[in-house]
Amino acid sequence: MQSIAIRVAGRPPCEYEARIEKGLLGRAGELIAALDLDRKRCFVVTSPPVRKHWGEALLASLSAANLEPVVLEMADGERHKNLDSISSLATRMVQRGADRGALVVALGGGVVGDVAGLLASLFMRGVDCVQVPTTVLAQLDASIGGKTGVNLAAGKNLLGTFHHPRLVVADPDTLRTLPEREFRSGLFEGLKCGVIRDPEIFRYMEDNRERILQRDGEALEWLIAASVRVKAEVVGADEREGGLRRILNFGHTIGHALEAETNYKEFLHGEAVAWGMVAASLIASGMQRTEPELARRVISQVLAYAPLPKVDVKAKRIARRLLADKKTRDGVVHFILPVELGRVEVVPDVPERAVIQAVEELRYLSQA
C-alpha cells in the first residue's frame, strides 16, 4: 500500500494521509475507525451510479468497523455542483440527527468530493470529512489539498472553502467501472503534474500509454501515487494559492472558461483542462516563453490520450469569461505557461489577441 503524507503549514496546520492500493475500499471502515474520531455515525455522500457499483462494499466495510453509515444521494454531474445540492444534503443531515460530531464521507468523483467537502466545512460551522475518490480525476487530484467548491452561472468554483479531509482512501479498482470517456478525461491531470513539476510522470505516460489506457493496475497505482506526491508537495508549501499552488492551475484558465461558456454540458472537466493545456502551450510558444518543440510535445500527448470534444465557441467570449475567473487579480488574467518540462511560470501579461488566437487554434485542431 502506498501511504503519502500531506502536511499543510496552514492556520491551523494539519496533516493527513492518502492511502492508495488495489482493493482498499474493503478496508475503508477499518482505516476510518483507526482515526479515533470518537463517533459512530457517518454520512456517506454519493451519487446513484457510484452507489450502484461501490456503495455496498463501502457500507459493509463501515458496518464491519462498528460505524453507522447513513447514505445521502445527490444527483450526478457538474450541473448539480451548486448551492441547491448543499442545502438539500444539509437538510437531510439534520433530519437524520446529525450534530457537531458528524463525519461526512465522500464516495464519488470530483463533483461529489467538492460538494461533500464544502458541506462538511459549512455544516454546524465545520465537521470532519473523509474522501473516498472513485474517478481518476479525483484520485489524482481533486481529493487532495482541501479545496471545496460549487459553481455559479458566472463561473466554476466561485464559492468554496479550504477544508482538508482527515483521510483519503484511493482504490484503483474503483476505476474499472468508469465509462471510457470519463476514465481518459481524468488522465490529463497526470499529464499536468508531469508538465508543471515532475518530468518523470510525463515520460512515464509517454512510454506506458497502452498500459494506462488498458487500466493496468500496477501502472495506474504508480501514476496515482506519483501525481498525489506532486499535489502534496505543492499544497504543503502553499495551502491557499498565494504562490506555488497557482501552478496547479495549468490548463484551468481557458479550461474553466470553456466549461462555463458551454453551461458545463459539452466538456468533462478533464477534457476542458486538456484543451486549456493545449491553449497554454500555444500561448507560451507564441510569446517565446518556451521552445516550440515542448509545446508540440505537450499537445501531442494530450491528443494521444483521448479524442476531445469539438471546441465550438467564440474566442472573444472566452477572453471575456476570463475576467470572472478566480485566477484574475485586479482585472489582470494570470496564465500558467510551460517553460520547460517540469517547470511553469505565472504570467500576468498575456495579450488578449494571444488568447483569441489560441482559442481559434483549438477550434481548428478540434475539427481535424
GUKE-281637 format. One record per residue (C-alpha): residue in one letter; x, y, z. Coordinates in steps of 0.001 Angstrom, whole numbers, padded with zeros to 6 digits, always signed. Example, Ala and Ser with C-alpha at 12.3 -4.5 7.8 and 13.67 -1.06 7.14 Angstrom:
BEGIN
A+012300-004500+007800;S+013670-001060+007140;
***
This chain:
BEGIN
M+000000+000000+000000;Q+001211+003481-000880;S+000865+005933+002002;I+001549+009591+001243;A+001532+012247+003947;I+000024+015630+003171;R+001450+018176+005612;V-000078+021639+005404;A+001568+024558+007164;G-001703+026463+007368;R-003606+028152+010159;P-004021+025829+011879;P-001505+023366+010405;C-002816+019907+009604;E-001591+016533+008448;Y-003390+013603+006873;E-002619+010652+004667;A-003615+009453+001245;R-003720+005661+001146;I-003527+004092-002323;E-003933+000374-003007;K-005996-002027-005094;G-008834-003436-003013;L-008528-000770-000324;L-012234+000091-000404;G-012919-003067+001583;R-010710-001723+004378;A-012055+001834+004382;G-014052+001287+007563;E-011007-000058+009376;L-008925+002941+008278;I-011614+005438+009274;A-012154+003771+012650;A-008401+003977+013263;L-008639+007779+013121;D-010202+007534+016604;L-012783+010221+015905;D-014923+009154+018875;R-018101+008856+016834;K-020037+006105+015135;R-022475+007758+012733;C-021127+008837+009363;F-022950+010403+006435;V-021931+008949+003086;V-022483+011443+000260;T-022574+009728-003123;S-024358+009643-006479;P-026639+006859-007776;P-024168+005438-010359;V-021329+005270-007813;R-023586+003793-005150;K-024700+001110-007595;H-021127-000072-008183;W-019328+000620-004919;G-021821+001630-002241;E-022382-001880-000913;A-018656-002527-000474;L-018114+000732+001421;L-021187+000324+003624;A-020173-003244+004508;S-016701-002024+005389;L-018051+000762+007596;S-020501-001542+009356;A-017790-004151+009964;A-015795-001438+011759;N-018803-000738+014039;L-019621+002528+012288;E-023199+003521+011462;P-023431+004794+007871;V-026285+006939+006573;V-026394+007306+002784;L-027171+010705+001258;E-027511+010644-002525;M-027033+013682-004724;A-027710+013988-008444;D-024806+013083-010696;G-022915+015565-012870;E-021331+019014-012908;R-024712+020740-013325;H-025583+019684-009772;K-022440+021139-008218;N-024333+024069-006741;L-025730+025554-003552;D-029049+023773-004010;S-027257+020454-003548;I-025539+021727-000398;S-028862+022878+001055;S-030585+019591+000257;L-027818+017474+001769;A-027558+019617+004903;T-031320+019471+005437;R-031286+015690+005189;M-028387+015512+007642;V-030427+017481+010182;Q-033423+015225+009571;R-031242+012182+010258;G-029997+013588+013538;A-026557+014930+012540;D-024785+017115+015078;R-021344+018671+015507;G-019865+015211+015839;A-020965+014162+012354;L-018481+012682+009897;V-019033+013222+006159;V-017647+010538+003838;A-017444+011489+000143;L-017786+008437-002127;G-017513+009501-005748;G-015704+011680-008232;G-014689+015306-008175;V-018218+016713-008054;V-019208+014585-005068;G-015895+015304-003370;D-016163+019071-003838;V-019792+019207-002710;A-019314+016876+000258;G-016190+018753+001318;L-017993+022093+001203;L-020934+020561+003061;A-018580+019348+005798;S-016911+022741+006074;L-020254+024538+006488;F-022394+022139+008492;M-022576+023494+012044;R-019510+025592+011141;G-017411+022582+010276;V-017317+018828+010760;D-014754+016219+009723;C-014737+014542+006340;V-013053+011603+004620;Q-012549+011445+000861;V-013068+008101-000937;P-012483+009094-004587;T-013723+006738-007312;T-012565+008504-010507;V-009135+009094-011991;L-009504+012852-011661;A-010495+012641-008010;Q-007790+010119-007086;L-005014+012015-008879;D-006011+015491-007840;A-009385+016629-006515;S-009379+014689-003226;I-006004+016147-002188;G-005431+019652-000902;G-008621+020667+000852;K-010267+022690-001918;T-014046+022516-001903;G-016495+024432-004020;V-019625+024825-006096;N-020314+026633-009348;L-022257+029760-010199;A-023675+030625-013595;A-020878+033198-013843;G-018114+030633-013449;K-016710+027470-011946;N-015869+027028-008254;L-016597+030647-007392;L-017987+029652-003976;G-015860+027399-001809;T-013642+026869+001203;F-010425+025152+002201;H-011383+022157+004309;H-008914+019298+004422;P-010101+015716+004854;R-008920+013595+007743;L-008050+010785+005326;V-008077+009949+001603;V-008769+006329+000594;A-007972+005720-003098;D-008679+002267-004537;P-007642+001902-008211;D-010113-000995-008515;T-012949+001537-008497;L-011688+002850-011831;R-012717-000385-013576;T-016352+000677-013823;L-015703+004168-015213;P-017011+004872-018709;E-014122+005107-021148;R-014604+008816-021761;E-014558+009665-018065;F-011552+007416-017440;R-009490+009089-020161;S-010607+012546-019085;G-009064+012113-015654;L-005675+011136-017032;F-004998+014701-018162;E-004409+015704-014540;G-001498+013250-014558;L-000074+014879-017670;K-000497+018220-015932;C+001599+017059-012974;G+004307+015968-015384;V+004416+019341-017129;I+004339+021531-014026;R+006546+019624-011582;D+007713+016076-012325;P+009037+015239-015812;E+009193+011557-014850;I+005379+011432-014798;F+005189+012922-018278;R+007769+010486-019627;Y+006039+007574-017891;M+002775+008494-019586;E+004548+008791-022934;D+006166+005348-022537;N+003231+003494-020935;R+000235+004844-022796;E-001190+001441-023738;R-000838+000008-020222;I-002520+003038-018726;L-005365+003072-021235;Q-005882-000661-020653;R-006305+000183-016921;D-003340-001905-015845;G-003492-001880-012039;E+000237-001504-011463;A+000555+001344-013966;L-002428+003180-012502;E-001215+002799-008930;W+002163+004281-009941;L+000525+007185-011768;I-001898+007971-008949;A+000805+007877-006272;A+003261+009985-008296;S+000600+012609-009022;V-000540+012709-005389;R+003064+013297-004318;V+003232+016318-006616;K-000020+017672-005238;A+001118+017010-001648;E+004407+018864-002178;V+002717+021884-003711;V-000159+022084-001238;G+002178+021548+001702;A+004199+024574+000654;D+001256+026798-000281;E-002172+025864+001028;R-004193+028831-000187;E-002767+029581-003609;G-000676+032534-002539;G+002262+031447-004668;L+003436+027962-005632;R-000007+026347-005587;R-001033+028500-008514;I+000967+026204-010806;L-001746+023563-010296;N-003985+025782-012430;F-002072+024895-015600;G-004755+024381-018252;H-007544+025565-015977;T-007718+029215-017057;I-009149+028608-020506;G-010466+025193-019407;H-012824+026719-016853;A-013949+029322-019366;L-014796+026592-021887;E-016863+024759-019269;A-018763+027875-018215;E-019342+029084-021787;T-020955+025729-022682;N-023001+025535-019444;Y-020995+022515-018279;K-022722+020343-020886;E-020112+019847-023628;F-016901+019002-021774;L-015944+016811-018885;H-013668+018757-016555;G-010547+016880-017615;E-011370+017432-021290;A-011714+021169-020767;V-008416+021235-018861;A-006812+019253-021690;W-007823+021912-024218;G-006655+024516-021708;M-003200+022890-021575;V-003066+022921-025368;A-004001+026616-025387;A-001446+027476-022698;S+001261+025650-024667;L+000345+027543-027835;I+000391+030858-025974;A+003770+030046-024364;S+005266+029174-027722;G+003754+032215-029422;M+005104+034513-026694;Q+008500+032783-026904;R+008262+031683-023277;T+009078+028130-024293;E+010505+026196-027199;P+008057+025191-029944;E+009202+021591-029501;L+007921+021485-025904;A+004570+022915-026990;R+004370+020288-029738;R+005253+017510-027279;V+002595+018562-024751;I-000074+018958-027438;S+000858+015584-028955;Q+000427+013771-025650;V-002860+015497-024871;L-004308+014455-028214;A-002866+010928-027889;Y-004770+010171-024683;A-008324+010880-025790;P-010487+012178-028597;L-011627+015543-027261;P-014988+017236-027886;K-015038+019936-030525;V-014403+023497-029461;D-017308+025443-030919;V-017255+028737-029031;K-016469+032313-029943;A-012910+033182-028977;K-013823+036709-027854;R-016437+035329-025455;I-013805+033088-023886;A-011497+036087-023482;R-014289+037991-021698;R-015049+034985-019492;L-011506+035013-018162;L-012167+038254-016313;A-014557+036379-013967;D-012046+033597-013270;K-010711+033121-009737;K-007166+033469-011083;T-007856+037015-012305;R-006492+039641-009920;D-007205+043370-010192;G-008617+042786-013649;V-005441+041050-014855;V-005690+037463-016080;H-002859+035232-014857;F-001864+032303-017048;I+000260+029314-016072;L+002589+028748-019014;P+005118+025934-019534;V+008762+026990-019692;E+010381+023568-019815;L+009243+020083-018919;G+008665+020126-015157;R+008607+023916-014817;V+005941+026532-015455;E+005601+030197-014638;V+002768+032554-013730;V+002392+035141-016490;P+000154+038216-015986;D+000805+039957-019283;V-000769+037668-021877;P-002288+039892-024598;E-005950+039332-025401;R-005044+038728-029025;A-002850+035785-027939;V-005791+034267-026058;I-008116+034742-029033;Q-005567+033252-031407;A-005080+030228-029129;V-008819+029571-028891;E-009139+029855-032648;E-006367+027272-032944;L-008305+024996-030581;R-011293+025308-032894;Y-009113+024268-035817;L-007449+021352-034011;S-010771+020038-032747;Q-012160+019882-036274;A-009182+017939-037630;
***
